[in-house]
Structure formats: C-alpha cells, structure tokens
Amino acid sequence: MGDVFVIGAAATPLGKHLDRTVKSLSAQAVADALADAGVERRDIEAAWFCNTRQGVLEGQHGIRGQCSLRADGFERLAIFNIDNACASSTAGLYQAYAAVRAGLADIALVVGAEKMNYPERRKEMFEAFKGSWDRDLADAHLAALLALGEGLDVPAGVESAPERSVFMDIYAAQARFHMRRFGTTPRQIASVAAKNHWHSQWNPLAQYRTPMTVDEVLADKMISWPMTRSMCAPMSDGAGALVVASEKAVQRLGATKRAVRIRGIAIASGMARAPDDDEHHITHLAAMQAYERAGVGPSDISLAEMHDASAIAEIIHIEHVGFCDTGSGGALVESGATHLGGRLPINVSGGLLSKGHPIGATGALMIHDLVRQLRGEAGAAQVSGARLGLAENGGGFYGVEEAVCAVTILEAP
C-alpha cells in the first residue's frame, strides 16, 4: 500500500499520420517511455492498452493490446484492453496505479494509441463519435444536450459547417447555456482558444504551433455557433506511454530524483441531475474525490491540463474542479490568470485544442505533459516552481454531461 510513481513518460508528435499504424505509433511511444524510465521490456509486469477507434475503423476488436504489444516484444505478461472514450488512457493509469499499489506488480505500462484519420473512410470517421454515448438512449440524450442551447438564438446569417462531429453541436449548446446563465461572452470563450494556441508554439509535439489572437479565433470558420474551428479540438493520430512503479522499484532503480508521485486519482460516472445542479456535475464529483485522496485543495495546484475538447469545456471544467466560482471561468481566462506566467497556468501544452486530441491517448498525453513540468523539463514552457499538477480528462456523453471523468493529481519529485 505504498506510494505509486510515474517514472517514465513519452509521446509521439500529434497530427495526421496517414502513413503510420496504431502498432508503429504505440511502439514509438513505448520505446521512448522505457528509455525515459531507464527500464527494459522484461521489467514490465503488466500493461494496459487504451484505444477507441481501431475496432470501428479497422475491424480490430478484442485483443488490440495483445496485437500491438506482442508485436513490440512484450510476451507472457498480463495485457488489458481499455476503451473508456476520451478518458481511456487515464482509466488505464487508474488501473495500473491500483495494481501497483496492491502489490500485484512493481512496474507497469500504460499505452494510449489512436488513429483517427482514415481519408478513405471519412463518413465512418465522424460516425465513430456516436459510439461514445448510449445508442439506445441517443435520441433522448441528444435532445436534452441540445436543449441546453435554447433561449439564446444563433445570430442571423450564421451557418454551421456541413461536416462536423455531433459533439461540437453539443459543446455549442453547452456554450449557449453558459452564456445565457452567466453572461459569458464569445470573446471569453475565444480567449481560451487563443491562450492554448499561443502556448502550443513551445510544444514540439503539438499538431498546431501557430499562435492566434482572440480576433483571429473569432473570425475563423464557423463550426457550430459560437464555436469556430480554432475553438474545437482536431482529429489527431498519436500515442503516449507511461511507466508506473512502486516505491520499492523506484528505490531499486535509483529513480527518486525524477519519479513523479501519483498523489491522488479518481474516476467518476455521473448521476441524474438538473442541468443547473452544479454540485453534482461529474467533474466536480471526480475532483472532490481526487482532492480528498491527495490531501490537498484547488488552491494548492500549481498548473493543470484540462479536457478542452472545445474552448467552452475548459471554462466549464475549471469551474467544477474549484479553480474559480461557478460562472466565472470565462472572466478568469480573460484576466490572463491561466496563461503561462499567470497565477494558475492551464493547458500550457496547448491543450487538446492545439496540441491535439487522439481520443484513446489523450489522458496519457496530459500526464506526460504534467510529468515534464513537475520534473522541470518543459523548457521555454516551464511553469516556475511547479509542485502539484492536476489533469482533468472527460469522455463521452450521458444525460446532460460527460459519461466519465478522471482527475489525477501529481506531485513533483
């Protein structure tokens, strides 16, 4: 029941890797994570492989992890396959943490790998998003989510993009709900995207590395009002890998100076609630449990990676993890407090909006970015004096919110 640490973390560049496979992306991330940890394949005692698209788009169901990891030289060990929507690889980390903490393994591996771009199967690329909600209840849930946007009319002459993920319509409805409830403005929402695109210029692995101003974000192609293209995460290919170890293994390897402690981790599913019942929002539930397990509070956090699949999502989630009062997230971002150099830097990696969002790998990539920061290895994007980092990783939709939310709190060596 001792402490558990991340001793190795790596990620591939993100983008449209049309000439790469899930296996090759996974192998690259794993090799770099093992090297970062200073361990060999033979040292890994259990592995979690996290992916959401390979079954739908390649017909590879059931044993995705065995296919990728055995091809990469991993044999005999326990391999588990995880599909938990966008929170897949954080769910893998949660289980690896539990196994190491329980003494079932001293060193474990978590891999998130995703191919989202298949130009020859473009229709299926967009249809795949619909697997991340209850298909039996899809009509009712979609109606409830889109109803959030009622009462705030779309400006005359503004049209949505003909080709888009249905999730962007959902996020647009959530944005209009927040705007109507709290007076949040399109400019404040655009400030999130401008901040994250500005941050990503220092991330060599990011899919986009061109800074954007708030005005440029607002003037970008409309996806679903008020969400423009640069307020929406792209479809990304890529992989991330984490090596998780017990305190005993850290001591044996002499890795104490670079081992990042998992101070607290929690995963929640939602509950039936009214749209304005913020105390029972899934993100709030997960965050409060993670803080309790870590023995810290929101004011102790040095920096955070938040699930900004859309710009409004960052505003909503920074409120529900307790970084500001409900309804004031837009003003917090607009104030500059969440920029690099501000009071609480958020998504210094560029976030999902600019770094990229390879669904099954996204959680592992968030942890990778925090590990680099907490080790002081983030270069020009380093947050000074970073001691505690928080990752909030949501996935899917159920009812009026995400279907799953994971919150992880990491502590510097």
C-alpha positions as a printed Julia matrix, in Angstrom:
413×3 Matrix{Float64}:
   0.0     0.0     0.0
   2.97    2.31   -0.57
   3.17    5.3    -2.9
   2.96    4.88   -6.68
   5.01    6.91   -9.16
   5.26    7.71  -12.85
   8.92    7.04  -13.69
   8.69    7.18  -17.47
   6.56    9.24  -19.85
   6.69    9.78  -23.59
   4.55   10.9   -26.51
   4.74   10.9   -30.28
   4.18   14.01  -32.38
   0.46   14.53  -32.98
  -1.23   15.19  -36.29
  -2.43   13.36  -39.39
  -0.1    10.39  -39.66
  -1.6     8.77  -42.73
   1.45    6.54  -43.25
   1.56    5.29  -39.64
  -0.26    2.43  -37.93
  -1.54    2.01  -34.38
   1.27   -0.51  -33.85
   4.02    1.83  -35.05
   2.73    4.81  -33.04
   2.45    2.63  -29.94
   5.94    1.2   -30.42
   7.49    4.66  -30.69
   5.83    5.93  -27.51
   6.67    2.76  -25.58
  10.33    2.76  -26.59
  10.72    6.38  -25.52
   8.88    5.84  -22.22
  11.03    2.83  -21.34
  14.16    4.83  -22.12
  12.87    7.72  -20.02
  12.28    5.34  -17.1
  15.57    3.5   -17.53
  13.9     0.08  -17.72
  13.69   -2.76  -20.25
  10.73   -4.6   -21.71
  11.46   -7.54  -19.42
  10.93   -5.28  -16.38
   7.26   -4.64  -17.25
   4.94   -6.95  -15.32
   1.53   -5.78  -16.59
   0.28   -3.47  -19.34
  -2.88   -1.53  -20.18
  -3.53   -0.71  -23.84
  -6.02    2.08  -24.48
  -7.72    2.69  -27.84
 -11.21    3.61  -29.07
 -11.13    3.62  -32.88
  -9.31    0.52  -34.1
 -12.33   -1.73  -33.76
 -14.66    0.64  -35.62
 -12.28    1.7   -38.39
 -10.0    -1.33  -38.8
 -12.14   -4.2   -37.52
  -9.54   -4.95  -34.84
 -11.64   -5.82  -31.82
 -10.98   -7.53  -28.51
  -7.21   -8.02  -28.45
  -5.83   -4.69  -29.65
  -3.26   -4.55  -26.86
  -2.01   -8.05  -27.48
  -1.65   -7.26  -31.18
   0.35   -4.07  -30.63
   2.38   -5.02  -27.58
   3.28   -8.58  -28.55
   4.39   -7.26  -31.92
   6.63   -4.92  -29.93
   8.27   -7.73  -27.95
   6.05   -7.97  -24.86
   5.22  -11.57  -24.0
   3.9   -13.55  -21.03
   2.77  -10.51  -19.04
  -0.86   -9.58  -18.32
  -2.24   -7.25  -21.0
  -5.57   -5.44  -20.55
  -7.58   -3.57  -23.18
  -9.32   -0.31  -22.25
 -11.93    1.68  -24.16
 -13.4     4.42  -21.95
 -13.94    7.08  -24.61
 -11.64   10.12  -24.29
 -10.71    9.04  -20.75
  -9.37    5.66  -21.89
  -5.7     6.04  -21.01
  -6.43    7.78  -17.71
  -8.65    4.8   -16.91
  -5.66    2.63  -17.79
  -3.49    4.66  -15.42
  -6.1     4.28  -12.67
  -6.0     0.5   -13.01
  -2.21    0.35  -13.24
  -1.99    2.54  -10.13
  -4.35    0.18   -8.31
  -2.4    -2.92   -9.37
   0.95   -1.47   -8.29
  -0.47   -0.16   -5.04
  -1.97   -3.58   -4.31
   1.37   -5.29   -4.88
   0.3    -7.19   -8.0
   3.13   -5.58   -9.99
   6.13   -3.41   -9.23
   6.42   -1.89  -12.7
   3.52   -1.47  -15.13
   2.96    0.11  -18.52
   0.07    2.25  -19.77
  -0.2     2.9   -23.51
  -2.7     5.09  -25.32
  -2.58    4.87  -29.11
  -5.04    6.18  -31.66
  -5.53    6.54  -35.39
  -8.46    8.84  -36.15
  -7.68    9.88  -39.73
  -8.7     7.47  -42.49
  -9.36    9.61  -45.6
 -10.88    6.7   -47.48
 -13.42    6.18  -44.68
 -14.36    9.76  -43.92
 -18.01    9.05  -43.17
 -17.05    6.38  -40.63
 -14.57    8.78  -39.02
 -17.45   11.03  -37.98
 -19.88    8.21  -37.23
 -17.35    6.77  -34.75
 -18.08    9.61  -32.31
 -21.6     8.26  -31.82
 -20.18    5.2   -30.09
 -19.39    7.38  -27.07
 -22.98    7.67  -25.87
 -25.8     5.23  -25.12
 -27.1     4.21  -28.53
 -30.41    3.04  -27.02
 -30.97    6.47  -25.45
 -29.19    8.52  -28.11
 -32.21   10.49  -29.29
 -33.31   11.43  -25.76
 -29.81   12.31  -24.59
 -29.02   14.33  -27.7
 -32.29   16.23  -27.34
 -31.51   17.01  -23.69
 -28.0    18.19  -24.53
 -29.07   20.35  -27.47
 -31.91   21.81  -25.39
 -29.27   23.43  -23.2
 -28.71   25.92  -26.01
 -32.33   27.02  -26.22
 -33.17   30.58  -25.28
 -30.16   32.13  -26.99
 -30.69   32.48  -30.71
 -27.97   31.96  -33.3
 -27.19   35.29  -34.98
 -28.86   35.84  -38.34
 -26.83   34.63  -41.3
 -24.55   32.34  -39.25
 -24.48   28.76  -40.53
 -22.86   25.64  -39.1
 -20.23   23.71  -41.03
 -21.81   20.95  -43.16
 -19.29   18.36  -41.93
 -18.63   18.21  -38.18
 -18.67   15.94  -35.16
 -22.04   15.91  -33.42
 -20.09   16.55  -30.22
 -19.35   20.07  -31.47
 -23.09   20.76  -31.64
 -23.29   19.54  -28.05
 -20.45   21.79  -26.94
 -22.05   24.71  -28.78
 -25.28   24.09  -26.87
 -23.33   23.99  -23.6
 -21.66   27.26  -24.56
 -25.02   28.95  -25.19
 -26.32   27.58  -21.88
 -23.31   29.08  -20.07
 -23.71   32.37  -21.93
 -27.4    32.62  -21.06
 -26.88   31.63  -17.41
 -23.82   33.66  -16.55
 -23.3    36.25  -19.27
 -20.21   34.52  -20.64
 -19.25   36.09  -23.96
 -17.97   34.61  -27.25
 -14.85   36.68  -26.71
 -14.16   34.99  -23.37
 -14.63   31.58  -24.96
 -12.28   32.62  -27.77
  -9.75   33.7   -25.13
  -9.37   30.04  -24.13
  -8.51   29.05  -27.69
  -6.15   31.99  -28.22
  -4.32   31.14  -24.97
  -3.91   27.48  -25.86
  -2.8    28.18  -29.45
  -0.27   30.64  -28.01
   1.0    28.05  -25.52
   1.45   25.37  -28.19
   4.19   27.27  -30.03
   6.59   25.86  -27.4
   5.39   22.26  -27.7
   7.38   20.45  -30.41
   4.87   17.56  -30.39
   1.77   19.73  -30.94
  -0.4    19.33  -34.02
  -0.7    23.13  -34.37
   2.07   25.54  -33.34
   0.86   28.86  -34.76
  -0.24   31.49  -32.19
  -3.67   33.04  -32.72
  -5.22   36.21  -31.35
  -8.72   36.36  -29.92
  -9.9    38.23  -33.01
  -8.39   35.58  -35.3
 -10.16   32.84  -33.33
 -13.5    34.66  -33.63
 -13.0    35.21  -37.36
 -12.16   31.55  -38.06
 -14.53   29.19  -39.92
 -17.77   28.65  -38.01
 -18.37   25.07  -36.86
 -21.46   25.43  -34.65
 -22.17   28.85  -33.14
 -20.46   30.19  -31.1
 -17.72   27.59  -31.71
 -15.32   28.37  -34.55
 -12.81   25.87  -35.9
  -9.96   27.0   -33.65
 -12.23   26.58  -30.6
 -12.62   22.85  -31.44
 -10.05   20.08  -30.98
  -8.84   18.47  -34.22
  -8.89   14.8   -35.16
  -5.43   13.55  -34.25
  -3.25   10.48  -34.65
  -0.66    9.75  -32.0
   0.34    7.82  -28.91
   1.54    8.27  -25.35
   3.04    5.82  -22.86
   3.61    5.87  -19.1
   5.73    3.63  -16.88
   4.24    3.29  -13.41
   6.25    1.93  -10.48
   6.08    1.14   -6.78
   8.17    2.95   -4.2
  10.27   -0.19   -3.85
  11.0    -0.23   -7.58
  11.85    3.47   -7.58
  14.41    2.9    -4.82
  15.86   -0.14   -6.59
  16.24    1.77   -9.85
  17.71    4.85   -8.18
  14.97    6.95   -9.82
  13.91    9.12   -6.88
  15.07   12.4    -8.45
  12.74   12.04  -11.47
   9.88    9.93  -10.1
   6.6    11.86  -10.07
   4.25   10.71   -7.32
   0.6     9.99   -8.07
  -0.77   11.92   -5.13
  -4.45   11.22   -5.86
  -6.57    9.79   -8.67
 -10.33    9.42   -9.02
 -12.78    8.4   -11.73
 -16.49    9.17  -11.59
 -19.59    8.48  -13.6
 -22.47   10.9   -13.46
 -25.87   10.89  -11.88
 -29.35   12.07  -12.77
 -29.35   15.83  -12.17
 -30.8    19.08  -13.39
 -28.57   20.97  -15.84
 -28.01   23.74  -13.28
 -27.21   21.36  -10.37
 -23.51   22.18  -10.33
 -22.72   20.42   -7.04
 -23.42   17.07   -8.7
 -21.66   17.72  -12.01
 -19.49   14.71  -12.88
 -16.29   16.79  -12.99
 -16.99   18.23   -9.55
 -17.6    14.74   -8.13
 -14.34   13.37   -9.53
 -12.31   16.41   -8.49
 -13.55   16.43   -4.9
 -12.68   12.75   -4.54
  -9.21   13.27   -6.04
  -8.53   16.22   -3.7
  -9.61   14.16   -0.7
  -7.34   11.27   -1.66
  -4.43   13.63   -2.3
  -4.99   15.62    0.89
  -4.91   18.92   -0.99
  -7.33   21.5    -2.37
  -7.71   23.61   -5.52
  -5.56   26.41   -4.12
  -2.59   24.02   -3.8
  -2.42   23.24   -7.54
   0.48   24.77   -9.5
  -0.8    24.06  -13.01
  -3.43   21.97  -14.77
  -4.15   20.14  -18.0
  -7.9    20.36  -18.64
 -10.07   18.5   -21.17
 -10.61   21.32  -23.66
 -12.14   19.26  -26.47
 -13.8    22.61  -27.09
 -12.97   26.02  -25.67
 -16.14   26.15  -23.58
 -15.22   22.83  -21.98
 -12.14   24.37  -20.37
 -14.28   27.14  -18.86
 -16.83   24.67  -17.52
 -14.23   22.31  -16.07
 -12.05   24.91  -14.35
 -15.19   25.95  -12.5
 -16.13   22.42  -11.48
 -12.66   21.46  -10.22
 -12.82   24.52   -7.96
 -10.35   26.89   -9.59
 -12.98   29.66   -9.57
 -16.63   30.23   -8.71
 -19.28   28.7   -10.95
 -19.99   31.08  -13.79
 -16.69   32.99  -13.57
 -14.49   30.74  -15.7
 -14.68   33.0   -18.74
 -13.6    36.03  -16.74
 -10.74   34.04  -15.16
  -9.31   33.08  -18.56
  -9.82   36.58  -19.97
  -7.92   38.04  -17.0
  -4.72   36.25  -18.03
  -4.51   34.25  -14.79
  -4.44   30.93  -16.67
  -1.69   31.93  -19.1
   1.91   30.79  -18.73
   3.3    33.2   -16.15
  -0.14   33.71  -14.59
  -1.42   32.64  -11.2
  -2.63   29.22  -12.4
  -1.34   28.2   -15.85
  -3.77   25.88  -17.64
  -3.06   23.8   -20.75
   0.49   25.05  -21.17
   0.94   22.12  -23.56
  -1.52   23.77  -25.95
  -4.34   21.61  -24.67
  -6.48   19.42  -26.86
  -7.37   22.45  -28.99
  -3.86   22.95  -30.3
  -1.69   20.06  -29.11
  -4.24   17.57  -30.48
  -6.8    15.05  -29.29
  -6.08   11.4   -30.24
  -9.01   10.07  -28.2
  -7.59    6.94  -26.55
  -4.19    8.53  -25.98
  -5.34   11.9   -24.66
  -5.22   11.1   -20.94
  -1.7     9.65  -21.14
  -0.58   12.75  -23.04
  -1.94   15.01  -20.29
   0.03   13.03  -17.7
   3.13   13.16  -19.89
   2.9    16.95  -20.1
   2.48   17.32  -16.34
   5.37   14.93  -15.64
   7.69   17.08  -17.77
   6.56   20.2   -15.95
   6.93   18.72  -12.47
  10.42   17.48  -13.3
  11.37   20.95  -14.57
  11.94   19.6   -18.09
   9.46   21.74  -20.06
  11.96   24.22  -21.49
  10.52   27.55  -22.65
   7.06   26.46  -21.44
   8.22   25.66  -17.9
   5.93   26.79  -15.08
   8.19   28.21  -12.39
   8.13   26.32   -9.09
   5.58   23.72  -10.2
   4.89   21.33   -7.31
   1.41   19.89   -7.87
  -0.24   19.3   -11.24
  -3.85   18.34  -11.97
  -5.17   16.56  -15.05
  -8.92   16.54  -15.76
  -9.93   14.12  -18.52
 -13.56   13.61  -19.57
 -15.05   11.15  -22.01
 -18.26   10.53  -23.93
 -21.68   11.92  -23.05
 -24.54   10.58  -20.95
 -27.53   12.67  -19.95
 -26.5    16.33  -19.8
 -22.76   15.85  -19.23
 -19.76   13.61  -19.86
 -20.14    9.87  -19.31
 -16.85    9.56  -17.43
 -14.43   11.97  -15.77
 -10.97   11.25  -14.4
  -8.99   13.65  -12.21
  -5.34   12.94  -11.38
  -3.09   14.93   -9.04
   0.67   14.54   -9.45
   3.47   15.73   -7.17
   6.98   16.81   -8.18
   9.97   14.67   -7.11
